Amino acid sequence: MEEARNRKGYVPVLVGKREEDMEKIWVTIIEAIQHLTVVELLEKSTNEYGHQKGLLKIKHDADKFKAILDSKSNKRS
């Protein structure tokens, strides 16, 4: 999804179980807020890191996070 950085509506999110393993994943804001699991992960992130400036960080397995986003986009197809 590196090409997403040039498109409007995409934001980078750092996702990983540990700080040193975090991966940058580009997501659309609409895609993220429409998925309850992503919203719950964002709330957990706010509790852990506070309100963040810059890149959002979410402590979660990056592959599982991508699968969550993929499942949402596949349901729209």
N, C-alpha and C positions, 0 to 999 in steps of 0.2 A: 504493500500500500504506500510505498514511498512517493508514488505519483500524486497521492492525495494532498500533499503539502502545497501544491499549486492550485488547488481547487477551494472555492469558498465553502464554508460550512464544516470543514474538517478541523479537528484539534488533535494535537499529539497527547498521548497519555502514556506514562511509564508504568509498565505492569510487570510484576515478578514477585516471587516469594521472598527474595532477599534483595537488599539494596544493590549489591554488586551484580545481580543477575537481571536487573530490570531491562525490559525491551520497550522501545518506543513503538507504539501502535497508533495509527491514525484512525480516528473514528469521527463519524458525523454526530453532531450534538443531538439531532433528532433521533438517530439510531440508538444512542445511549439512553436518552430519557424515556424511550418507549419500552425499554426492557427492564422489568422489575429487579432482576438480579443485578444489573449494572447500577441501578439506582441504589440498591442496598450496599454494593461494594463502594460506591462513592460516599455514602453516609459513613461506612466504617472507616474509610480513608480520612474523612473530615475529623472523626473522633480520634484517630491515631496521629495525624499530622497537623490538625487544625485547618483553618482556611488557607489554602495554598496560593502562592503567587508563582507564576511561571508554569512549568509542566506539572500536571496532576500526577500523583503517584498512587497506585493501587497495589496493595500486597495481595496478589492472587496469581495462580499459575497462568503464565502468558498464553499457553496453548489452549487452556480451558476458557480463558477470556475471549480469545479469537473464536472459539467454537460457539460461545454464547452469541457473539455478534453475527456469526455466519448463520446460526439457526434463525435469528430474527430476520435477516435479509432473505433467506430461503423461503420463509413463510409468506413474504410479499410477492415472490415470483409466481 
